[in-house]
Amino acid sequence: MRIREELLQYIWQFKKFQFLNLHTVEGDKVQIIDAGFWNIHSGPDFINSKIKINDTLWCGNIEIHCFSSDWNLHNHQNDIVYNNVILHVVYEVDKVVFRQNSTEIPTLELKHVIDYQVISQYQNVFHALSPFSCSANLNSVDELIIHSQIERSAVNRIILKSDYFLKQLEINKGDWEQTTYQQLFKNFGFHLNGLPFEMLAFSLPFKIIKSLKGNLHYIEALLFGQSGLLNNVSNENYVKQLNSSFKFLRKKYKLKPIGVDLWKFLRTRPSNFPTLRIAQLAAFLNQNNQLLDSFLNFKSKEELLSLFNNLNISLYWETHYHFNKTGNLHSTQIGNQAVSSILINTVSTLLFAYGSYLNRSDLKNKAIHLLEDLPAEQNAIVNLYRNYGVPITNAFQSQGILHLSQHYCAPKKCLQCRVGLKLMS
């Protein structure tokens, strides 16, 4: 029988087995002094453990598997990190395994000492076919516990996003404005076109855009030209002028456009077409090219929102969503939900990253307060949890739900979640 490693880790941590009079499969007596700390990162499952084998006290790490052969399946026999494993705890021994330094590992088999009621409870509580494993039992958990897990997940999410930002900063040799500019582009593409927007930002340094403030036509020509979307698209006067200007700018700045095939239009609402988004972005950059100062030193959410309001977007886009395709008159302004998404993923991330870099808790708190002040995101994942009674009223909570779904619920790490632990208690 194969048992999830997460459940075995839970059983070890909380001693849900007959832990007195234990012996390794080699026949040596085992006494658990300290089970250790459950390590949710890479490396052995439990760190800083203390056990006594016969009369010898061992301090180190413990690795847990369903079958002992999983040690080799996970390639631990070739990893020096696992040389300090003092005990291999398994549900069932099916093979003798060795450390990277060729020494045999003392092995404890739980098969005959385990509390099978715990396994039955786990299977009953976390339904494999549920939308998320604990959905059927969620209403039995105190709301405070659910909130505390969502809060922890939200903080973990912004830390991860901040770490990515700081890695990009390192690639950009400490240029905060260029890194912020790239983050803004990525989030202007939202989920479907985030990658080509990010590539567009990489292909076009921010210092060039800054030098052209006040010249919307040139900024548009650069963005549309670098996107590859101008190629042979129209004989309309507006487009012909963009093409002509881009030829000059491309030669001047020695630019190489990205591939036009990267952009996605299918299954996308016209208001989210990358062509209209680029026109909006061009207008935004023309009016706001002090990104770092604007995004770090705002006094209120309303001040931030005002940066995206009443953008002077070219009139061409009032009757177009794409080149050479005239349509009905429509608004060209960025919708409130889209602006909120940009603030969530760009401004709050920048604030937290800047605060982490300078070790300033006030900036990190400002990032979290901004998320708390913005409305919750509207997407399938957030709506799913809300339909099961999870209260989600602001962006801090919706970010927490997204992290919870991706890093706990989807990979079935139920027993690393406070809600799951409560249901098993």
One Martini backbone bead per residue (centre of mass of N, CA, C, O) as a GRO file, in nm:
protein
  425
    1MET     BB    1   0.095   0.037   0.024
    2ARG     BB    2   0.041   0.372  -0.063
    3ILE     BB    3   0.161   0.658   0.109
    4ARG     BB    4   0.168   0.966   0.177
    5GLU     BB    5   0.426   1.151   0.284
    6GLU     BB    6   0.274   1.367   0.438
    7LEU     BB    7   0.140   1.167   0.635
    8LEU     BB    8   0.402   1.049   0.751
    9GLN     BB    9   0.505   1.319   0.859
   10TYR     BB   10   0.273   1.361   1.053
   11ILE     BB   11   0.307   1.097   1.212
   12TRP     BB   12   0.589   1.169   1.314
   13GLN     BB   13   0.546   1.448   1.449
   14PHE     BB   14   0.278   1.324   1.630
   15LYS     BB   15   0.303   1.025   1.707
   16LYS     BB   16   0.106   0.809   1.523
   17PHE     BB   17   0.249   0.579   1.710
   18GLN     BB   18   0.436   0.322   1.847
   19PHE     BB   19   0.712   0.470   2.028
   20LEU     BB   20   0.760   0.223   2.192
   21ASN     BB   21   0.977  -0.017   2.142
   22LEU     BB   22   1.184   0.041   1.915
   23HIS     BB   23   1.312  -0.084   1.589
   24THR     BB   24   1.512  -0.156   1.368
   25VAL     BB   25   1.567  -0.370   1.103
   26GLU     BB   26   1.852  -0.444   1.250
   27GLY     BB   27   1.768  -0.440   1.586
   28ASP     BB   28   1.780  -0.157   1.695
   29LYS     BB   29   1.732   0.066   1.935
   30VAL     BB   30   1.470   0.324   1.955
   31GLN     BB   31   1.480   0.676   2.056
   32ILE     BB   32   1.274   0.958   2.085
   33ILE     BB   33   1.359   1.285   2.160
   34ASP     BB   34   1.341   1.446   1.865
   35ALA     BB   35   1.171   1.488   1.567
   36GLY     BB   36   1.178   1.777   1.477
   37PHE     BB   37   1.168   1.980   1.188
   38TRP     BB   38   0.958   2.060   0.946
   39ASN     BB   39   1.064   2.050   0.608
   40ILE     BB   40   0.941   2.244   0.325
   41HIS     BB   41   1.198   2.225   0.188
   42SER     BB   42   1.476   2.140   0.081
   43GLY     BB   43   1.552   1.828   0.179
   44PRO     BB   44   1.510   1.697   0.453
   45ASP     BB   45   1.218   1.658   0.639
   46PHE     BB   46   1.398   1.656   0.912
   47ILE     BB   47   1.537   1.875   1.151
   48ASN     BB   48   1.702   1.859   1.440
   49SER     BB   49   1.727   1.572   1.539
   50LYS     BB   50   1.668   1.325   1.815
   51ILE     BB   51   1.836   1.013   1.876
   52LYS     BB   52   1.846   0.673   2.002
   53ILE     BB   53   2.091   0.419   1.939
   54ASN     BB   54   2.085   0.257   2.182
   55ASP     BB   55   2.357   0.443   2.340
   56THR     BB   56   2.337   0.652   2.098
   57LEU     BB   57   2.354   0.989   2.019
   58TRP     BB   58   2.162   1.156   1.763
   59CYS     BB   59   2.224   1.433   1.534
   60GLY     BB   60   1.983   1.541   1.278
   61ASN     BB   61   1.837   1.391   1.001
   62ILE     BB   62   1.511   1.307   0.849
   63GLU     BB   63   1.379   1.057   0.635
   64ILE     BB   64   1.069   1.015   0.436
   65HIS     BB   65   0.897   0.713   0.327
   66CYS     BB   66   0.720   0.467   0.203
   67PHE     BB   67   0.964   0.345   0.055
   68SER     BB   68   1.294   0.273   0.063
   69SER     BB   69   1.336   0.299  -0.258
   70ASP     BB   70   1.280   0.611  -0.274
   71TRP     BB   71   1.565   0.703  -0.229
   72ASN     BB   72   1.653   0.632  -0.524
   73LEU     BB   73   1.421   0.766  -0.681
   74HIS     BB   74   1.530   1.060  -0.553
   75ASN     BB   75   1.857   1.053  -0.556
   76HIS     BB   76   2.007   1.041  -0.264
   77GLN     BB   77   2.265   0.861  -0.330
   78ASN     BB   78   2.387   1.145  -0.491
   79ASP     BB   79   2.348   1.325  -0.219
   80ILE     BB   80   2.524   1.499   0.021
   81VAL     BB   81   2.286   1.611   0.199
   82TYR     BB   82   2.213   1.294   0.299
   83ASN     BB   83   2.458   1.218   0.497
   84ASN     BB   84   2.294   1.341   0.770
   85VAL     BB   85   2.117   1.097   0.794
   86ILE     BB   86   2.004   0.908   1.085
   87LEU     BB   87   1.703   0.836   0.965
   88HIS     BB   88   1.488   0.596   0.805
   89VAL     BB   89   1.146   0.655   0.745
   90VAL     BB   90   0.906   0.390   0.687
   91TYR     BB   91   0.649   0.195   0.596
   92GLU     BB   92   0.832   0.013   0.387
   93VAL     BB   93   1.056  -0.245   0.331
   94ASP     BB   94   1.229  -0.317  -0.007
   95LYS     BB   95   1.525  -0.186   0.052
   96VAL     BB   96   1.857  -0.137   0.055
   97VAL     BB   97   2.022   0.167   0.150
   98PHE     BB   98   2.243   0.450   0.059
   99ARG     BB   99   2.458   0.674   0.084
  100GLN     BB  100   2.687   0.865  -0.083
  101ASN     BB  101   2.919   0.731   0.124
  102SER     BB  102   2.814   0.413   0.149
  103THR     BB  103   2.629   0.417   0.391
  104GLU     BB  104   2.416   0.279   0.598
  105ILE     BB  105   2.077   0.320   0.692
  106PRO     BB  106   1.887   0.358   0.941
  107THR     BB  107   1.571   0.171   0.977
  108LEU     BB  108   1.221   0.262   1.011
  109GLU     BB  109   0.928   0.070   1.050
  110LEU     BB  110   0.561   0.144   1.051
  111LYS     BB  111   0.356  -0.078   0.965
  112HIS     BB  112   0.320  -0.216   1.277
  113VAL     BB  113   0.277   0.090   1.447
  114ILE     BB  114   0.053   0.222   1.319
  115ASP     BB  115  -0.226   0.448   1.300
  116TYR     BB  116  -0.501   0.370   1.103
  117GLN     BB  117  -0.700   0.599   1.177
  118VAL     BB  118  -0.540   0.824   1.040
  119ILE     BB  119  -0.574   0.726   0.751
  120SER     BB  120  -0.883   0.724   0.749
  121GLN     BB  121  -0.919   1.024   0.818
  122TYR     BB  122  -0.769   1.141   0.578
  123GLN     BB  123  -0.955   1.012   0.358
  124ASN     BB  124  -1.222   1.149   0.466
  125VAL     BB  125  -1.135   1.455   0.464
  126PHE     BB  126  -0.958   1.421   0.186
  127HIS     BB  127  -1.099   1.454  -0.108
  128ALA     BB  128  -0.986   1.379  -0.421
  129LEU     BB  129  -1.264   1.490  -0.586
  130SER     BB  130  -1.247   1.758  -0.488
  131PRO     BB  131  -1.183   2.078  -0.560
  132PHE     BB  132  -1.081   2.068  -0.262
  133SER     BB  133  -1.001   1.854  -0.016
  134CYS     BB  134  -1.172   2.031   0.229
  135SER     BB  135  -1.454   2.136   0.127
  136ALA     BB  136  -1.660   1.942   0.290
  137ASN     BB  137  -1.514   2.052   0.588
  138LEU     BB  138  -1.483   2.367   0.619
  139ASN     BB  139  -1.737   2.442   0.809
  140SER     BB  140  -1.574   2.313   1.077
  141VAL     BB  141  -1.391   2.564   1.068
  142ASP     BB  142  -1.255   2.816   1.203
  143GLU     BB  143  -1.225   3.130   1.077
  144LEU     BB  144  -0.953   3.204   1.209
  145ILE     BB  145  -0.787   2.978   1.076
  146ILE     BB  146  -0.838   3.056   0.786
  147HIS     BB  147  -0.725   3.344   0.805
  148SER     BB  148  -0.436   3.269   0.898
  149GLN     BB  149  -0.366   3.112   0.636
  150ILE     BB  150  -0.418   3.335   0.432
  151GLU     BB  151  -0.214   3.532   0.550
  152ARG     BB  152   0.035   3.354   0.521
  153SER     BB  153   0.005   3.317   0.211
  154ALA     BB  154   0.022   3.615   0.132
  155VAL     BB  155   0.307   3.663   0.238
  156ASN     BB  156   0.445   3.441   0.071
  157ARG     BB  157   0.372   3.561  -0.205
  158ILE     BB  158   0.517   3.841  -0.177
  159ILE     BB  159   0.794   3.719  -0.132
  160LEU     BB  160   0.822   3.571  -0.401
  161LYS     BB  161   0.781   3.822  -0.582
  162SER     BB  162   1.016   3.980  -0.458
  163ASP     BB  163   1.242   3.782  -0.532
  164TYR     BB  164   1.205   3.810  -0.836
  165PHE     BB  165   1.260   4.111  -0.850
  166LEU     BB  166   1.554   4.093  -0.728
  167LYS     BB  167   1.664   3.919  -0.960
  168GLN     BB  168   1.611   4.129  -1.181
  169LEU     BB  169   1.785   4.348  -1.053
  170GLU     BB  170   2.050   4.195  -1.087
  171ILE     BB  171   2.038   4.178  -1.396
  172ASN     BB  172   2.007   4.514  -1.393
  173LYS     BB  173   2.229   4.629  -1.199
  174GLY     BB  174   2.031   4.800  -0.992
  175ASP     BB  175   1.782   4.889  -1.177
  176TRP     BB  176   1.481   4.998  -1.070
  177GLU     BB  177   1.335   5.121  -1.315
  178GLN     BB  178   1.367   4.885  -1.515
  179THR     BB  179   1.230   4.673  -1.332
  180THR     BB  180   0.959   4.817  -1.305
  181TYR     BB  181   0.898   4.833  -1.606
  182GLN     BB  182   0.890   4.524  -1.651
  183GLN     BB  183   0.664   4.467  -1.447
  184LEU     BB  184   0.451   4.640  -1.582
  185PHE     BB  185   0.440   4.496  -1.851
  186LYS     BB  186   0.368   4.214  -1.756
  187ASN     BB  187   0.089   4.321  -1.618
  188PHE     BB  188  -0.040   4.429  -1.886
  189GLY     BB  189  -0.072   4.122  -1.999
  190PHE     BB  190  -0.127   3.941  -1.796
  191HIS     BB  191  -0.172   3.614  -1.840
  192LEU     BB  192  -0.160   3.575  -2.160
  193ASN     BB  193   0.064   3.843  -2.224
  194GLY     BB  194   0.307   3.863  -2.024
  195LEU     BB  195   0.556   3.763  -2.183
  196PRO     BB  196   0.563   3.960  -2.431
  197PHE     BB  197   0.573   4.214  -2.256
  198GLU     BB  198   0.840   4.146  -2.119
  199MET     BB  199   1.005   4.125  -2.383
  200LEU     BB  200   0.954   4.415  -2.470
  201ALA     BB  201   1.105   4.544  -2.230
  202PHE     BB  202   1.382   4.409  -2.289
  203SER     BB  203   1.400   4.544  -2.592
  204LEU     BB  204   1.322   4.833  -2.428
  205PRO     BB  205   1.456   5.071  -2.280
  206PHE     BB  206   1.357   5.312  -2.055
  207LYS     BB  207   1.544   5.551  -2.140
  208ILE     BB  208   1.405   5.594  -2.410
  209ILE     BB  209   1.122   5.664  -2.313
  210LYS     BB  210   1.202   5.905  -2.130
  211SER     BB  211   1.320   6.081  -2.376
  212LEU     BB  212   0.995   6.090  -2.502
  213LYS     BB  213   0.846   6.277  -2.344
  214GLY     BB  214   0.554   6.408  -2.521
  215ASN     BB  215   0.581   6.165  -2.752
  216LEU     BB  216   0.347   5.953  -2.834
  217HIS     BB  217   0.413   5.859  -3.118
  218TYR     BB  218   0.697   5.741  -3.057
  219ILE     BB  219   0.609   5.543  -2.839
  220GLU     BB  220   0.419   5.383  -3.015
  221ALA     BB  221   0.618   5.305  -3.235
  222LEU     BB  222   0.801   5.141  -3.049
  223LEU     BB  223   0.598   4.936  -2.931
  224PHE     BB  224   0.476   4.832  -3.198
  225GLY     BB  225   0.740   4.767  -3.342
  226GLN     BB  226   0.868   4.574  -3.121
  227SER     BB  227   0.617   4.370  -3.131
  228GLY     BB  228   0.546   4.323  -3.459
  229LEU     BB  229   0.245   4.457  -3.528
  230LEU     BB  230   0.319   4.644  -3.792
  231ASN     BB  231   0.343   4.426  -4.001
  232ASN     BB  232   0.151   4.453  -4.263
  233VAL     BB  233  -0.150   4.583  -4.158
  234SER     BB  234  -0.176   4.882  -4.303
  235ASN     BB  235  -0.305   5.190  -4.486
  236GLU     BB  236  -0.337   5.366  -4.265
  237ASN     BB  237  -0.222   5.662  -4.160
  238TYR     BB  238  -0.148   5.593  -3.866
  239VAL     BB  239   0.024   5.339  -3.941
  240LYS     BB  240   0.221   5.466  -4.143
  241GLN     BB  241   0.347   5.659  -3.933
  242LEU     BB  242   0.452   5.444  -3.742
  243ASN     BB  243   0.636   5.301  -3.945
  244SER     BB  244   0.814   5.540  -4.016
  245SER     BB  245   0.916   5.601  -3.727
  246PHE     BB  246   1.034   5.321  -3.662
  247LYS     BB  247   1.257   5.311  -3.871
  248PHE     BB  248   1.413   5.541  -3.740
  249LEU     BB  249   1.432   5.431  -3.440
  250ARG     BB  250   1.562   5.161  -3.497
  251LYS     BB  251   1.825   5.277  -3.612
  252LYS     BB  252   1.905   5.467  -3.378
  253TYR     BB  253   1.876   5.218  -3.141
  254LYS     BB  254   1.925   4.930  -3.237
  255LEU     BB  255   1.669   4.742  -3.296
  256LYS     BB  256   1.482   4.430  -3.201
  257PRO     BB  257   1.219   4.267  -3.261
  258ILE     BB  258   0.972   4.075  -3.177
  259GLY     BB  259   0.754   3.823  -3.212
  260VAL     BB  260   0.430   3.818  -3.336
  261ASP     BB  261   0.353   3.514  -3.245
  262LEU     BB  262   0.329   3.572  -2.924
  263TRP     BB  263   0.055   3.680  -2.961
  264LYS     BB  264  -0.277   3.685  -2.804
  265PHE     BB  265  -0.633   3.670  -2.923
  266LEU     BB  266  -0.756   3.425  -2.854
  267ARG     BB  267  -0.989   3.412  -2.612
  268THR     BB  268  -1.020   3.738  -2.624
  269ARG     BB  269  -1.112   4.025  -2.533
  270PRO     BB  270  -1.093   4.320  -2.692
  271SER     BB  271  -1.011   4.485  -2.424
  272ASN     BB  272  -0.747   4.263  -2.417
  273PHE     BB  273  -0.591   4.340  -2.641
  274PRO     BB  274  -0.262   4.409  -2.706
  275THR     BB  275  -0.306   4.665  -2.875
  276LEU     BB  276  -0.464   4.828  -2.662
  277ARG     BB  277  -0.260   4.794  -2.430
  278ILE     BB  278  -0.029   4.945  -2.574
  279ALA     BB  279  -0.176   5.214  -2.599
  280GLN     BB  280  -0.210   5.252  -2.294
  281LEU     BB  281   0.091   5.232  -2.217
  282ALA     BB  282   0.189   5.469  -2.383
  283ALA     BB  283   0.019   5.683  -2.236
  284PHE     BB  284   0.128   5.632  -1.955
  285LEU     BB  285   0.435   5.688  -2.019
  286ASN     BB  286   0.389   5.979  -2.121
  287GLN     BB  287   0.267   6.074  -1.822
  288ASN     BB  288   0.457   5.836  -1.661
  289ASN     BB  289   0.820   5.836  -1.596
  290GLN     BB  290   0.815   5.815  -1.261
  291LEU     BB  291   0.783   5.527  -1.132
  292LEU     BB  292   0.926   5.503  -0.861
  293ASP     BB  293   0.809   5.754  -0.724
  294SER     BB  294   0.503   5.691  -0.765
  295PHE     BB  295   0.511   5.389  -0.628
  296LEU     BB  296   0.646   5.483  -0.340
  297ASN     BB  297   0.506   5.799  -0.272
  298PHE     BB  298   0.228   5.752  -0.211
  299LYS     BB  299  -0.066   5.847  -0.012
  300SER     BB  300  -0.285   5.689  -0.192
  301LYS     BB  301  -0.491   5.504  -0.378
  302GLU     BB  302  -0.606   5.743  -0.543
  303GLU     BB  303  -0.331   5.839  -0.651
  304LEU     BB  304  -0.275   5.586  -0.813
  305LEU     BB  305  -0.533   5.576  -0.989
  306SER     BB  306  -0.482   5.855  -1.134
  307LEU     BB  307  -0.255   5.750  -1.328
  308PHE     BB  308  -0.492   5.573  -1.500
  309ASN     BB  309  -0.653   5.820  -1.560
  310ASN     BB  310  -0.718   5.988  -1.837
  311LEU     BB  311  -0.591   5.887  -2.091
  312ASN     BB  312  -0.409   5.991  -2.390
  313ILE     BB  313  -0.544   5.827  -2.633
  314SER     BB  314  -0.559   5.750  -2.934
  315LEU     BB  315  -0.833   5.787  -3.144
  316TYR     BB  316  -0.813   5.526  -3.309
  317TRP     BB  317  -0.903   5.336  -3.051
  318GLU     BB  318  -1.218   5.409  -3.049
  319THR     BB  319  -1.244   5.211  -3.338
  320HIS     BB  320  -1.023   5.004  -3.214
  321TYR     BB  321  -0.846   4.678  -3.143
  322HIS     BB  322  -0.717   4.672  -3.427
  323PHE     BB  323  -0.569   4.661  -3.708
  324ASN     BB  324  -0.783   4.722  -3.976
  325LYS     BB  325  -1.044   4.721  -3.752
  326THR     BB  326  -1.337   4.854  -3.763
  327GLY     BB  327  -1.558   4.991  -3.512
  328ASN     BB  328  -1.711   5.074  -3.252
  329LEU     BB  329  -1.756   5.287  -3.019
  330HIS     BB  330  -1.514   5.314  -2.743
  331SER     BB  331  -1.346   5.265  -2.470
  332THR     BB  332  -0.984   5.318  -2.374
  333GLN     BB  333  -0.985   5.268  -2.091
  334ILE     BB  334  -0.893   5.137  -1.798
  335GLY     BB  335  -1.011   4.920  -1.599
  336ASN     BB  336  -1.051   4.873  -1.266
  337GLN     BB  337  -0.959   4.576  -1.253
  338ALA     BB  338  -0.693   4.615  -1.409
  339VAL     BB  339  -0.567   4.823  -1.222
  340SER     BB  340  -0.565   4.651  -0.968
  341SER     BB  341  -0.379   4.431  -1.085
  342ILE     BB  342  -0.135   4.619  -1.127
  343LEU     BB  343  -0.104   4.703  -0.829
  344ILE     BB  344  -0.068   4.424  -0.709
  345ASN     BB  345   0.182   4.325  -0.913
  346THR     BB  346   0.361   4.595  -0.890
  347VAL     BB  347   0.351   4.788  -0.641
  348SER     BB  348   0.357   4.588  -0.402
  349THR     BB  349   0.615   4.445  -0.495
  350LEU     BB  350   0.804   4.686  -0.493
  351LEU     BB  351   0.770   4.768  -0.197
  352PHE     BB  352   0.866   4.498  -0.074
  353ALA     BB  353   1.141   4.486  -0.214
  354TYR     BB  354   1.248   4.758  -0.109
  355GLY     BB  355   1.215   4.687   0.190
  356SER     BB  356   1.403   4.440   0.185
  357TYR     BB  357   1.660   4.581   0.075
  358LEU     BB  358   1.642   4.815   0.323
  359ASN     BB  359   1.505   4.718   0.583
  360ARG     BB  360   1.182   4.823   0.556
  361SER     BB  361   0.883   4.790   0.717
  362ASP     BB  362   0.710   5.027   0.606
  363LEU     BB  363   0.705   4.925   0.308
  364LYS     BB  364   0.586   4.645   0.359
  365ASN     BB  365   0.327   4.752   0.495
  366LYS     BB  366   0.233   4.920   0.254
  367ALA     BB  367   0.186   4.680   0.068
  368ILE     BB  368  -0.032   4.543   0.243
  369HIS     BB  369  -0.229   4.785   0.266
  370LEU     BB  370  -0.288   4.801  -0.033
  371LEU     BB  371  -0.420   4.521  -0.056
  372GLU     BB  372  -0.643   4.586   0.162
  373ASP     BB  373  -0.756   4.838  -0.029
  374LEU     BB  374  -0.819   4.629  -0.239
  375PRO     BB  375  -0.994   4.446  -0.432
  376ALA     BB  376  -1.082   4.153  -0.508
  377GLU     BB  377  -1.029   3.918  -0.715
  378GLN     BB  378  -1.160   3.795  -1.038
  379ASN     BB  379  -1.174   3.442  -1.035
  380ALA     BB  380  -1.199   3.105  -1.036
  381ILE     BB  381  -1.050   3.053  -0.767
  382VAL     BB  382  -1.183   3.259  -0.583
  383ASN     BB  383  -1.478   3.167  -0.642
  384LEU     BB  384  -1.455   2.882  -0.535
  385TYR     BB  385  -1.396   2.954  -0.234
  386ARG     BB  386  -1.639   3.138  -0.194
  387ASN     BB  387  -1.856   2.909  -0.249
  388TYR     BB  388  -1.735   2.765   0.034
  389GLY     BB  389  -1.724   3.028   0.248
  390VAL     BB  390  -1.484   3.209   0.184
  391PRO     BB  391  -1.373   3.509   0.295
  392ILE     BB  392  -1.335   3.762   0.023
  393THR     BB  393  -1.258   4.125   0.021
  394ASN     BB  394  -0.949   4.137  -0.064
  395ALA     BB  395  -0.632   4.124  -0.208
  396PHE     BB  396  -0.487   3.983   0.022
  397GLN     BB  397  -0.682   3.737   0.023
  398SER     BB  398  -0.664   3.656  -0.280
  399GLN     BB  399  -0.360   3.603  -0.273
  400GLY     BB  400  -0.378   3.381  -0.060
  401ILE     BB  401  -0.553   3.187  -0.228
  402LEU     BB  402  -0.359   3.148  -0.466
  403HIS     BB  403  -0.132   3.025  -0.292
  404LEU     BB  404  -0.290   2.797  -0.163
  405SER     BB  405  -0.370   2.652  -0.425
  406GLN     BB  406  -0.076   2.614  -0.547
  407HIS     BB  407   0.094   2.512  -0.263
  408TYR     BB  408  -0.141   2.313  -0.131
  409CYS     BB  409  -0.393   2.200  -0.283
  410ALA     BB  410  -0.282   2.092  -0.553
  411PRO     BB  411  -0.034   1.918  -0.403
  412LYS     BB  412  -0.154   1.804  -0.129
  413LYS     BB  413  -0.061   1.998   0.141
  414CYS     BB  414  -0.260   1.971   0.397
  415LEU     BB  415  -0.042   1.928   0.652
  416GLN     BB  416   0.075   2.242   0.599
  417CYS     BB  417  -0.206   2.331   0.691
  418ARG     BB  418  -0.411   2.462   0.929
  419VAL     BB  419  -0.671   2.334   0.834
  420GLY     BB  420  -0.575   2.039   0.808
  421LEU     BB  421  -0.477   2.009   1.103
  422LYS     BB  422  -0.753   2.059   1.230
  423LEU     BB  423  -0.903   1.815   1.089
  424MET     BB  424  -0.690   1.603   1.236
  425SER     BB  425  -0.740   1.672   1.556
   0.00000   0.00000   0.00000
